[in-house]
Amino acid sequence: MPFFGELFASEILKKPVLDPKGEELGRVKDLVIIKGEPLPKVSALIIERKKGMLRLPWSDLNIFNKRIISANVYSEVLQPYEFNEEDLLLVRDILDKQIVDANGVKVVRVNDVKLEGLNTEAVLIAVDVGMRGILRRLGVERGGEDLMKLFKKHLSYNLISWNYIQPLEPKLTTISLTVPRQMVSELHPADIAEIISQVSHKEGASFFKGLDVETAAEALSELQPETQVEIISEMEPDKAADILEEMPPDEAADVLSDLPVDKAKEILESIEKEEAEDIQELMSHEDDTAGGVMTNEFIAYSPEITVREAIEKFRKDAEEVETVYYLYIVDIDEKLLGVISLRELLLAPLDTKLSDIMETKLKTVTPDTDENEVAEIISKYNLVALPVVDTEGFMLGIVTIDDVLDRILPPAAKRKRRKV
């Protein structure tokens, strides 16, 4: 069956379909799409006429191009068609749906679909997400080009190859938010969060579930609290626990604090005991205090080890800690003795003991210190992290400058931790 060149779906919609005698069978209403190799292909045309819909199989077409569409059969042999959810239809399920433009890191709308001949088939090769697609569907694409020429500008094509599009749902009933997983993992977590925030809750949740655990954890940290709650609340406890375990304990505590108590407890029970205890400890502190802002992830060493030993240990330990600015020196009971910046560590002679180079004039706060006071101390002394100790000087955690900035310039919905 000859199909020469290429065309857009909008160029054949409502176009008459002729039988072998040149009589009109009806007009193109939609196209049925099925999986193909290497690209999806048209398996049938849905023809609209006064008495209802007919299904015209691709094999019964004689000519298919933007000028003429004709069949090699008569209407008597065609089967009536009733719309159902099992078919993937180009107009109903693809046009006007949302997809991810991975290059522009944004959600865009499908304005048209480009088809091309491959052997004897018509395959989907790209979607048009630009102004051309809109103008083409309105029938004024040529007029749009002429208008742009008056301003000495070009009406550009904005196509996304079908190679970058993957169905979101197994039944192929929607392509909303479809992009190869390897491309998603290369996006910045903030960009992934932005994409999720631009679409419906159902689409965002489906997109999030398709992320690997590490990427999901990073993206979750960037989402607004209400979106975090919606996504995590619908996940199985074990899956949610895996994601939260990948997050820094203070961020995991923030997420759990916003969940219903029963759901938070259920997830905590699925988290490894040691990590769950760290998270619960953070959740026990009041909001707007050093304890409510701090993280209990930090690196602390004995004062007796050498710089060489510290560097070797640091190479391994730093892999498990999100933010490292200083080494904290503690005694056997974890009482804070001093601090060493990474710069001082790297410049010191390798055989020097940490006790000989540590700074002992420390600025510290307690868990109950107001967060504004914490911010003032960090600002006044040009610190990038501030130790949090109990009343006896035992190390509990650190408040980083990032944590302070999050409080000074909070997201639209400020977090409030709740005890669980």
C-alpha positions as a Markdown table, in Angstrom:
| # | Residue | x | y | z |
|---|---|---|---|---|
| 1 | Met | 0.0 | 0.0 | 0.0 |
| 2 | Pro | 1.7 | 3.2 | -1.2 |
| 3 | Phe | 2.5 | 5.9 | 1.4 |
| 4 | Phe | 5.0 | 8.4 | 0.1 |
| 5 | Gly | 6.7 | 11.2 | 2.1 |
| 6 | Glu | 5.5 | 12.4 | 5.5 |
| 7 | Leu | 2.5 | 14.2 | 7.0 |
| 8 | Phe | 1.0 | 15.4 | 10.2 |
| 9 | Ala | -2.1 | 13.9 | 11.8 |
| 10 | Ser | -3.9 | 17.3 | 11.6 |
| 11 | Glu | -3.6 | 17.2 | 7.8 |
| 12 | Ile | -5.7 | 14.1 | 7.4 |
| 13 | Leu | -8.3 | 14.5 | 10.2 |
| 14 | Lys | -11.8 | 15.0 | 8.8 |
| 15 | Lys | -10.4 | 14.1 | 5.4 |
| 16 | Pro | -12.8 | 12.0 | 3.2 |
| 17 | Val | -11.9 | 8.3 | 2.7 |
| 18 | Leu | -13.0 | 6.9 | -0.7 |
| 19 | Asp | -14.0 | 3.4 | -1.7 |
| 20 | Pro | -12.7 | 1.7 | -5.0 |
| 21 | Lys | -15.4 | 3.6 | -7.0 |
| 22 | Gly | -14.5 | 7.0 | -5.6 |
| 23 | Glu | -17.5 | 7.1 | -3.3 |
| 24 | Glu | -17.1 | 8.6 | 0.2 |
| 25 | Leu | -16.9 | 5.9 | 2.9 |
| 26 | Gly | -16.7 | 8.6 | 5.6 |
| 27 | Arg | -14.2 | 11.0 | 7.1 |
| 28 | Val | -11.1 | 10.3 | 9.2 |
| 29 | Lys | -12.0 | 10.6 | 12.9 |
| 30 | Asp | -9.0 | 8.9 | 14.5 |
| 31 | Leu | -6.2 | 6.5 | 14.0 |
| 32 | Val | -5.6 | 3.3 | 16.0 |
| 33 | Ile | -1.9 | 3.0 | 17.1 |
| 34 | Ile | -0.1 | -0.2 | 18.0 |
| 35 | Lys | 3.4 | -1.1 | 19.0 |
| 36 | Gly | 5.8 | -1.5 | 16.1 |
| 37 | Glu | 9.5 | -2.1 | 15.5 |
| 38 | Pro | 11.2 | 0.3 | 15.7 |
| 39 | Leu | 8.4 | 2.8 | 16.0 |
| 40 | Pro | 4.6 | 2.7 | 16.8 |
| 41 | Lys | 2.5 | 2.3 | 13.7 |
| 42 | Val | -1.0 | 2.9 | 12.4 |
| 43 | Ser | -3.1 | -0.3 | 12.5 |
| 44 | Ala | -6.4 | 1.1 | 11.4 |
| 45 | Leu | -8.4 | 4.3 | 10.6 |
| 46 | Ile | -11.6 | 5.2 | 12.5 |
| 47 | Ile | -14.0 | 6.6 | 9.9 |
| 48 | Glu | -17.0 | 8.7 | 10.9 |
| 49 | Arg | -20.2 | 8.8 | 8.9 |
| 50 | Lys | -23.8 | 9.6 | 9.6 |
| 51 | Lys | -24.7 | 6.0 | 10.7 |
| 52 | Gly | -21.8 | 5.7 | 13.1 |
| 53 | Met | -18.1 | 4.7 | 13.1 |
| 54 | Leu | -16.3 | 2.2 | 10.9 |
| 55 | Arg | -13.0 | 0.5 | 11.5 |
| 56 | Leu | -10.8 | 0.5 | 8.3 |
| 57 | Pro | -7.8 | -1.8 | 8.8 |
| 58 | Trp | -4.5 | -0.5 | 7.4 |
| 59 | Ser | -4.3 | -3.5 | 5.2 |
| 60 | Asp | -7.5 | -2.4 | 3.4 |
| 61 | Leu | -6.1 | 1.0 | 2.4 |
| 62 | Asn | -5.0 | 1.6 | -1.2 |
| 63 | Ile | -3.7 | 5.2 | -1.0 |
| 64 | Phe | -2.7 | 7.1 | 2.1 |
| 65 | Asn | -1.3 | 10.6 | 1.8 |
| 66 | Lys | -2.3 | 14.2 | 2.6 |
| 67 | Arg | -4.0 | 14.6 | -0.8 |
| 68 | Ile | -6.1 | 11.4 | -1.0 |
| 69 | Ile | -7.0 | 8.5 | 1.2 |
| 70 | Ser | -8.7 | 5.6 | -0.5 |
| 71 | Ala | -9.6 | 2.0 | 0.4 |
| 72 | Asn | -9.7 | -1.2 | -1.7 |
| 73 | Val | -12.9 | -2.4 | 0.0 |
| 74 | Tyr | -16.5 | -1.2 | 0.3 |
| 75 | Ser | -18.4 | -0.2 | 3.4 |
| 76 | Glu | -20.3 | -3.4 | 3.5 |
| 77 | Val | -17.2 | -5.4 | 4.6 |
| 78 | Leu | -16.1 | -3.0 | 7.2 |
| 79 | Gln | -16.8 | -3.6 | 10.9 |
| 80 | Pro | -18.6 | -1.0 | 13.1 |
| 81 | Tyr | -16.3 | 0.7 | 15.6 |
| 82 | Glu | -17.1 | 1.6 | 19.2 |
| 83 | Phe | -14.6 | 3.6 | 21.3 |
| 84 | Asn | -13.0 | 1.5 | 24.1 |
| 85 | Glu | -10.2 | 2.0 | 26.6 |
| 86 | Glu | -8.1 | -0.9 | 25.2 |
| 87 | Asp | -7.1 | 0.9 | 22.0 |
| 88 | Leu | -4.5 | 3.6 | 21.8 |
| 89 | Leu | -6.0 | 6.3 | 19.6 |
| 90 | Leu | -3.9 | 9.1 | 18.2 |
| 91 | Val | -6.5 | 11.9 | 18.6 |
| 92 | Arg | -8.1 | 10.8 | 21.9 |
| 93 | Asp | -5.0 | 9.6 | 23.7 |
| 94 | Ile | -2.0 | 11.5 | 22.2 |
| 95 | Leu | -3.1 | 14.9 | 20.9 |
| 96 | Asp | -3.2 | 17.6 | 23.7 |
| 97 | Lys | -1.5 | 15.2 | 26.2 |
| 98 | Gln | 1.5 | 16.3 | 28.2 |
| 99 | Ile | 5.0 | 15.0 | 27.8 |
| 100 | Val | 8.4 | 15.9 | 29.1 |
| 101 | Asp | 10.7 | 17.9 | 27.0 |
| 102 | Ala | 14.0 | 16.6 | 28.5 |
| 103 | Asn | 16.1 | 19.1 | 26.7 |
| 104 | Gly | 14.1 | 22.1 | 27.9 |
| 105 | Val | 13.3 | 20.4 | 31.3 |
| 106 | Lys | 9.7 | 21.3 | 31.1 |
| 107 | Val | 6.3 | 19.8 | 30.5 |
| 108 | Val | 4.8 | 20.5 | 27.1 |
| 109 | Arg | 1.6 | 19.7 | 25.2 |
| 110 | Val | 1.4 | 17.6 | 22.1 |
| 111 | Asn | -0.1 | 19.9 | 19.4 |
| 112 | Asp | 0.3 | 17.5 | 16.5 |
| 113 | Val | 1.9 | 14.1 | 15.5 |
| 114 | Lys | 4.2 | 13.5 | 12.6 |
| 115 | Leu | 3.9 | 10.3 | 10.6 |
| 116 | Glu | 6.2 | 8.9 | 8.0 |
| 117 | Gly | 6.2 | 5.9 | 5.6 |
| 118 | Leu | 8.3 | 2.9 | 6.6 |
| 119 | Asn | 8.2 | 0.0 | 4.1 |
| 120 | Thr | 4.4 | -0.4 | 3.7 |
| 121 | Glu | 3.5 | 1.1 | 7.1 |
| 122 | Ala | 2.8 | 4.5 | 8.5 |
| 123 | Val | 4.9 | 5.1 | 11.7 |
| 124 | Leu | 4.8 | 7.8 | 14.3 |
| 125 | Ile | 8.2 | 9.6 | 14.2 |
| 126 | Ala | 7.7 | 12.7 | 16.3 |
| 127 | Val | 5.3 | 15.0 | 18.2 |
| 128 | Asp | 5.0 | 18.7 | 17.5 |
| 129 | Val | 5.0 | 20.7 | 20.7 |
| 130 | Gly | 5.4 | 24.2 | 19.1 |
| 131 | Met | 3.3 | 27.0 | 17.7 |
| 132 | Arg | 3.4 | 25.4 | 14.2 |
| 133 | Gly | 1.4 | 22.5 | 15.5 |
| 134 | Ile | -1.3 | 24.8 | 16.9 |
| 135 | Leu | -1.5 | 26.9 | 13.7 |
| 136 | Arg | -1.6 | 23.7 | 11.5 |
| 137 | Arg | -4.5 | 22.3 | 13.5 |
| 138 | Leu | -6.3 | 25.7 | 13.0 |
| 139 | Gly | -5.6 | 25.6 | 9.3 |
| 140 | Val | -3.5 | 28.8 | 9.3 |
| 141 | Glu | 0.0 | 27.5 | 9.3 |
| 142 | Arg | 0.8 | 29.2 | 6.0 |
| 143 | Gly | -0.6 | 32.4 | 7.2 |
| 144 | Gly | 1.5 | 32.2 | 10.3 |
| 145 | Glu | 4.6 | 31.7 | 8.2 |
| 146 | Asp | 3.8 | 34.8 | 6.1 |
| 147 | Leu | 3.2 | 36.9 | 9.2 |
| 148 | Met | 6.5 | 35.9 | 10.7 |
| 149 | Lys | 8.3 | 36.8 | 7.4 |
| 150 | Leu | 6.9 | 40.3 | 7.7 |
| 151 | Phe | 8.9 | 40.6 | 10.9 |
| 152 | Lys | 11.9 | 38.9 | 9.3 |
| 153 | Lys | 11.5 | 35.9 | 11.6 |
| 154 | His | 11.1 | 32.2 | 10.9 |
| 155 | Leu | 8.3 | 30.0 | 12.3 |
| 156 | Ser | 10.5 | 27.2 | 13.6 |
| 157 | Tyr | 9.6 | 23.5 | 14.0 |
| 158 | Asn | 9.5 | 22.2 | 17.6 |
| 159 | Leu | 9.5 | 18.4 | 17.3 |
| 160 | Ile | 10.4 | 15.8 | 19.8 |
| 161 | Ser | 11.4 | 12.5 | 18.3 |
| 162 | Trp | 9.3 | 9.5 | 19.2 |
| 163 | Asn | 12.6 | 7.8 | 20.2 |
| 164 | Tyr | 12.5 | 10.0 | 23.3 |
| 165 | Ile | 8.9 | 9.0 | 24.1 |
| 166 | Gln | 7.9 | 6.0 | 26.1 |
| 167 | Pro | 4.4 | 5.1 | 27.3 |
| 168 | Leu | 3.7 | 5.8 | 30.9 |
| 169 | Glu | 0.9 | 3.3 | 31.4 |
| 170 | Pro | 1.3 | -0.4 | 30.5 |
| 171 | Lys | -1.9 | -0.4 | 28.4 |
| 172 | Leu | -0.7 | 2.5 | 26.3 |
| 173 | Thr | -3.8 | 4.5 | 27.1 |
| 174 | Thr | -1.7 | 7.7 | 27.8 |
| 175 | Ile | 1.7 | 9.0 | 27.0 |
| 176 | Ser | 1.6 | 11.7 | 29.6 |
| 177 | Leu | 5.0 | 12.3 | 31.2 |
| 178 | Thr | 7.0 | 9.9 | 29.1 |
| 179 | Val | 10.7 | 10.1 | 28.8 |
| 180 | Pro | 13.4 | 7.4 | 28.8 |
| 181 | Arg | 14.5 | 6.6 | 32.4 |
| 182 | Gln | 18.2 | 7.1 | 31.6 |
| 183 | Met | 17.4 | 10.7 | 30.5 |
| 184 | Val | 15.5 | 11.3 | 33.7 |
| 185 | Ser | 18.3 | 10.2 | 35.9 |
| 186 | Glu | 20.6 | 12.7 | 34.2 |
| 187 | Leu | 18.3 | 15.6 | 35.1 |
| 188 | His | 18.9 | 17.7 | 38.2 |
| 189 | Pro | 16.6 | 16.7 | 41.1 |
| 190 | Ala | 15.2 | 20.2 | 41.2 |
| 191 | Asp | 14.3 | 19.9 | 37.5 |
| 192 | Ile | 12.6 | 16.5 | 38.2 |
| 193 | Ala | 10.6 | 18.1 | 41.1 |
| 194 | Glu | 9.6 | 21.0 | 38.8 |
| 195 | Ile | 8.3 | 18.5 | 36.2 |
| 196 | Ile | 6.3 | 16.6 | 38.8 |
| 197 | Ser | 4.8 | 19.9 | 40.1 |
| 198 | Gln | 3.6 | 20.9 | 36.7 |
| 199 | Val | 1.3 | 17.9 | 36.1 |
| 200 | Ser | -1.7 | 16.3 | 37.8 |
| 201 | His | -1.2 | 14.4 | 41.0 |
| 202 | Lys | -1.9 | 11.0 | 39.3 |
| 203 | Glu | 0.7 | 11.7 | 36.5 |
| 204 | Gly | 3.2 | 13.0 | 39.0 |
| 205 | Ala | 2.8 | 10.0 | 41.2 |
| 206 | Ser | 3.2 | 7.6 | 38.3 |
| 207 | Phe | 6.3 | 9.5 | 37.1 |
| 208 | Phe | 7.8 | 9.4 | 40.6 |
| 209 | Lys | 7.2 | 5.6 | 40.9 |
| 210 | Gly | 9.3 | 5.0 | 37.8 |
| 211 | Leu | 12.4 | 6.7 | 39.3 |
| 212 | Asp | 15.2 | 4.6 | 40.7 |
| 213 | Val | 15.5 | 4.8 | 44.5 |
| 214 | Glu | 18.5 | 7.2 | 44.5 |
| 215 | Thr | 17.0 | 9.6 | 42.0 |
| 216 | Ala | 13.6 | 9.4 | 43.8 |
| 217 | Ala | 15.2 | 10.4 | 47.1 |
| 218 | Glu | 17.0 | 13.4 | 45.6 |
| 219 | Ala | 13.8 | 14.5 | 43.8 |
| 220 | Leu | 11.7 | 14.1 | 46.9 |
| 221 | Ser | 13.9 | 16.5 | 48.8 |
| 222 | Glu | 13.1 | 19.2 | 46.3 |
| 223 | Leu | 9.3 | 18.8 | 46.3 |
| 224 | Gln | 6.9 | 20.9 | 48.4 |
| 225 | Pro | 5.8 | 19.2 | 51.6 |
| 226 | Glu | 2.2 | 18.7 | 50.5 |
| 227 | Thr | 3.4 | 17.0 | 47.3 |
| 228 | Gln | 5.8 | 14.8 | 49.4 |
| 229 | Val | 2.9 | 13.7 | 51.5 |
| 230 | Glu | 0.7 | 12.9 | 48.6 |
| 231 | Ile | 3.3 | 10.7 | 46.9 |
| 232 | Ile | 4.7 | 8.9 | 50.0 |
| 233 | Ser | 1.2 | 8.3 | 51.5 |
| 234 | Glu | 0.3 | 6.2 | 48.5 |
| 235 | Met | 3.4 | 4.1 | 48.4 |
| 236 | Glu | 4.0 | 0.8 | 50.0 |
| 237 | Pro | 5.8 | 1.2 | 53.4 |
| 238 | Asp | 8.9 | -0.8 | 52.2 |
| 239 | Lys | 9.3 | 1.2 | 49.0 |
| 240 | Ala | 8.8 | 4.5 | 51.0 |
| 241 | Ala | 11.4 | 3.3 | 53.5 |
| 242 | Asp | 13.9 | 2.5 | 50.8 |
| 243 | Ile | 13.6 | 6.1 | 49.5 |
| 244 | Leu | 13.8 | 7.8 | 52.9 |
| 245 | Glu | 16.8 | 5.7 | 53.8 |
| 246 | Glu | 18.6 | 7.3 | 50.9 |
| 247 | Met | 17.9 | 10.8 | 52.2 |
| 248 | Pro | 19.8 | 12.7 | 54.8 |
| 249 | Pro | 18.1 | 11.9 | 58.2 |
| 250 | Asp | 17.0 | 15.6 | 58.7 |
| 251 | Glu | 15.3 | 15.6 | 55.4 |
| 252 | Ala | 13.7 | 12.2 | 56.0 |
| 253 | Ala | 12.5 | 13.5 | 59.4 |
| 254 | Asp | 10.9 | 16.5 | 57.6 |
| 255 | Val | 9.0 | 14.2 | 55.3 |
| 256 | Leu | 7.8 | 11.9 | 58.0 |
| 257 | Ser | 6.7 | 14.8 | 60.2 |
| 258 | Asp | 4.2 | 15.9 | 57.6 |
| 259 | Leu | 2.7 | 12.4 | 57.2 |
| 260 | Pro | -0.3 | 11.1 | 59.2 |
| 261 | Val | 1.0 | 9.6 | 62.4 |
| 262 | Asp | 0.0 | 6.0 | 61.6 |
| 263 | Lys | 1.6 | 6.1 | 58.1 |
| 264 | Ala | 4.8 | 7.6 | 59.6 |
| 265 | Lys | 5.1 | 4.9 | 62.2 |
| 266 | Glu | 4.4 | 2.2 | 59.6 |
| 267 | Ile | 7.3 | 3.5 | 57.4 |
| 268 | Leu | 9.6 | 3.9 | 60.4 |
| 269 | Glu | 9.1 | 0.3 | 61.2 |
| 270 | Ser | 10.4 | -0.6 | 57.7 |
| 271 | Ile | 13.5 | 1.5 | 58.0 |
| 272 | Glu | 16.7 | -0.1 | 59.4 |
| 273 | Lys | 16.8 | 0.3 | 63.2 |
| 274 | Glu | 19.9 | 2.5 | 63.5 |
| 275 | Glu | 18.7 | 4.9 | 60.8 |
| 276 | Ala | 15.1 | 5.0 | 62.2 |
| 277 | Glu | 16.5 | 5.9 | 65.6 |
| 278 | Asp | 18.5 | 8.8 | 64.0 |
| 279 | Ile | 15.3 | 10.1 | 62.3 |
| 280 | Gln | 13.2 | 9.7 | 65.4 |
| 281 | Glu | 15.8 | 11.6 | 67.5 |
| 282 | Leu | 15.5 | 14.6 | 65.0 |
| 283 | Met | 11.8 | 14.4 | 65.1 |
| 284 | Ser | 11.7 | 14.8 | 68.8 |
| 285 | His | 13.0 | 18.4 | 68.7 |
| 286 | Glu | 10.8 | 21.4 | 68.5 |
| 287 | Asp | 10.6 | 23.2 | 65.3 |
| 288 | Asp | 12.4 | 26.6 | 65.0 |
| 289 | Thr | 15.2 | 25.4 | 67.2 |
| 290 | Ala | 18.7 | 24.1 | 66.5 |
| 291 | Gly | 17.5 | 20.6 | 67.1 |
| 292 | Gly | 14.7 | 21.0 | 64.6 |
| 293 | Val | 17.1 | 22.3 | 62.0 |
| 294 | Met | 20.2 | 20.1 | 62.6 |
| 295 | Thr | 21.3 | 16.8 | 61.0 |
| 296 | Asn | 22.9 | 14.1 | 63.0 |
| 297 | Glu | 25.2 | 13.1 | 60.1 |
| 298 | Phe | 28.7 | 14.3 | 60.7 |
| 299 | Ile | 32.3 | 13.0 | 60.8 |
| 300 | Ala | 34.0 | 12.8 | 64.1 |
| 301 | Tyr | 37.4 | 11.3 | 65.0 |
| 302 | Ser | 39.6 | 10.7 | 68.0 |
| 303 | Pro | 42.2 | 13.3 | 68.9 |
| 304 | Glu | 45.0 | 10.7 | 68.9 |
| 305 | Ile | 44.9 | 9.6 | 65.3 |
| 306 | Thr | 47.3 | 11.2 | 62.7 |
| 307 | Val | 46.4 | 13.4 | 59.8 |
| 308 | Arg | 47.4 | 10.5 | 57.5 |
| 309 | Glu | 45.0 | 8.1 | 59.3 |
| 310 | Ala | 42.2 | 10.7 | 59.3 |
| 311 | Ile | 42.5 | 11.3 | 55.5 |
| 312 | Glu | 42.3 | 7.5 | 54.9 |
| 313 | Lys | 39.2 | 7.2 | 57.1 |
| 314 | Phe | 37.7 | 10.3 | 55.6 |
| 315 | Arg | 37.8 | 8.9 | 52.0 |
| 316 | Lys | 35.5 | 6.1 | 53.1 |
| 317 | Asp | 33.3 | 7.9 | 55.7 |
| 318 | Ala | 32.6 | 10.9 | 53.5 |
| 319 | Glu | 30.7 | 8.7 | 51.0 |
| 320 | Glu | 27.9 | 8.2 | 53.5 |
| 321 | Val | 27.6 | 11.8 | 54.6 |
| 322 | Glu | 25.7 | 14.4 | 52.5 |
| 323 | Thr | 27.5 | 17.6 | 53.7 |
| 324 | Val | 31.1 | 17.7 | 55.0 |
| 325 | Tyr | 32.7 | 21.0 | 56.0 |
| 326 | Tyr | 34.7 | 20.1 | 59.1 |
| 327 | Leu | 36.0 | 17.1 | 61.1 |
| 328 | Tyr | 34.9 | 17.1 | 64.7 |
| 329 | Ile | 37.2 | 15.8 | 67.3 |
| 330 | Val | 35.5 | 13.9 | 70.2 |
| 331 | Asp | 36.6 | 11.8 | 73.1 |
| 332 | Ile | 35.6 | 8.1 | 73.6 |
| 333 | Asp | 32.2 | 9.3 | 75.0 |
| 334 | Glu | 31.6 | 11.6 | 72.0 |
| 335 | Lys | 32.2 | 14.7 | 74.0 |
| 336 | Leu | 33.2 | 17.5 | 71.6 |
| 337 | Leu | 36.8 | 18.6 | 72.0 |
| 338 | Gly | 37.7 | 20.5 | 68.9 |
| 339 | Val | 37.1 | 21.0 | 65.2 |
| 340 | Ile | 39.4 | 20.9 | 62.0 |
| 341 | Ser | 38.5 | 22.4 | 58.7 |
| 342 | Leu | 39.2 | 20.2 | 55.6 |
| 343 | Arg | 41.7 | 22.9 | 54.4 |
| 344 | Glu | 43.6 | 22.6 | 57.7 |
| 345 | Leu | 43.6 | 18.9 | 57.5 |
| 346 | Leu | 45.0 | 18.8 | 53.9 |
| 347 | Leu | 47.7 | 21.3 | 54.7 |
| 348 | Ala | 49.0 | 19.7 | 57.9 |
| 349 | Pro | 52.0 | 17.3 | 58.0 |
| 350 | Leu | 50.8 | 13.7 | 57.6 |
| 351 | Asp | 52.3 | 12.5 | 60.9 |
| 352 | Thr | 50.7 | 15.3 | 63.0 |
| 353 | Lys | 48.1 | 14.2 | 65.6 |
| 354 | Leu | 44.6 | 15.8 | 65.2 |
| 355 | Ser | 44.9 | 17.1 | 68.7 |
| 356 | Asp | 47.8 | 19.3 | 67.7 |
| 357 | Ile | 45.9 | 21.1 | 64.9 |
| 358 | Met | 42.3 | 21.2 | 66.1 |
| 359 | Glu | 40.6 | 24.4 | 67.1 |
| 360 | Thr | 39.4 | 24.3 | 70.7 |
| 361 | Lys | 37.8 | 27.7 | 70.9 |
| 362 | Leu | 34.4 | 26.4 | 69.7 |
| 363 | Lys | 31.1 | 28.0 | 68.9 |
| 364 | Thr | 28.3 | 25.7 | 69.8 |
| 365 | Val | 24.6 | 25.7 | 70.4 |
| 366 | Thr | 22.2 | 23.4 | 72.2 |
| 367 | Pro | 19.2 | 21.7 | 70.7 |
| 368 | Asp | 16.9 | 24.3 | 72.3 |
| 369 | Thr | 18.7 | 27.3 | 70.8 |
| 370 | Asp | 16.3 | 29.4 | 68.7 |
| 371 | Glu | 17.0 | 29.1 | 65.0 |
| 372 | Asn | 17.4 | 32.9 | 64.6 |
| 373 | Glu | 20.2 | 32.8 | 67.1 |
| 374 | Val | 21.8 | 29.9 | 65.2 |
| 375 | Ala | 21.6 | 32.0 | 62.0 |
| 376 | Glu | 23.2 | 35.0 | 63.7 |
| 377 | Ile | 26.1 | 32.9 | 65.1 |
| 378 | Ile | 26.8 | 31.3 | 61.7 |
| 379 | Ser | 26.7 | 34.7 | 60.0 |
| 380 | Lys | 28.8 | 36.6 | 62.6 |
| 381 | Tyr | 31.6 | 34.0 | 62.7 |
| 382 | Asn | 31.5 | 33.1 | 58.9 |
| 383 | Leu | 30.8 | 29.5 | 59.7 |
| 384 | Val | 29.5 | 26.9 | 57.2 |
| 385 | Ala | 28.4 | 24.5 | 60.0 |
| 386 | Leu | 27.7 | 24.8 | 63.7 |
| 387 | Pro | 28.0 | 22.0 | 66.2 |
| 388 | Val | 24.9 | 21.2 | 68.4 |
| 389 | Val | 25.8 | 19.8 | 71.8 |
| 390 | Asp | 23.9 | 18.9 | 74.9 |
| 391 | Thr | 24.3 | 20.7 | 78.3 |
| 392 | Glu | 27.4 | 18.5 | 79.1 |
| 393 | Gly | 29.1 | 19.1 | 75.7 |
| 394 | Phe | 28.3 | 15.8 | 74.0 |
| 395 | Met | 28.0 | 16.1 | 70.2 |
| 396 | Leu | 24.4 | 15.7 | 68.9 |
| 397 | Gly | 24.6 | 17.0 | 65.4 |
| 398 | Ile | 25.4 | 20.0 | 63.2 |
| 399 | Val | 23.4 | 22.9 | 61.6 |
| 400 | Thr | 24.8 | 23.7 | 58.1 |
| 401 | Ile | 24.6 | 27.0 | 56.4 |
| 402 | Asp | 22.2 | 25.3 | 53.8 |
| 403 | Asp | 19.8 | 24.6 | 56.6 |
| 404 | Val | 19.9 | 28.2 | 57.8 |
| 405 | Leu | 19.3 | 29.5 | 54.3 |
| 406 | Asp | 16.3 | 27.2 | 53.9 |
| 407 | Arg | 14.8 | 28.8 | 57.0 |
| 408 | Ile | 15.7 | 32.4 | 56.0 |
| 409 | Leu | 14.4 | 31.8 | 52.5 |
| 410 | Pro | 11.8 | 29.1 | 53.0 |
| 411 | Pro | 9.7 | 27.4 | 50.3 |
| 412 | Ala | 6.1 | 28.5 | 49.9 |
| 413 | Ala | 5.0 | 26.0 | 52.6 |
| 414 | Lys | 7.3 | 26.1 | 55.6 |
| 415 | Arg | 7.9 | 22.8 | 57.2 |
| 416 | Lys | 6.6 | 22.0 | 60.7 |
| 417 | Arg | 7.9 | 18.9 | 62.4 |
| 418 | Arg | 5.6 | 16.9 | 64.4 |
| 419 | Lys | 6.6 | 14.3 | 67.0 |
| 420 | Val | 5.8 | 10.7 | 66.2 |
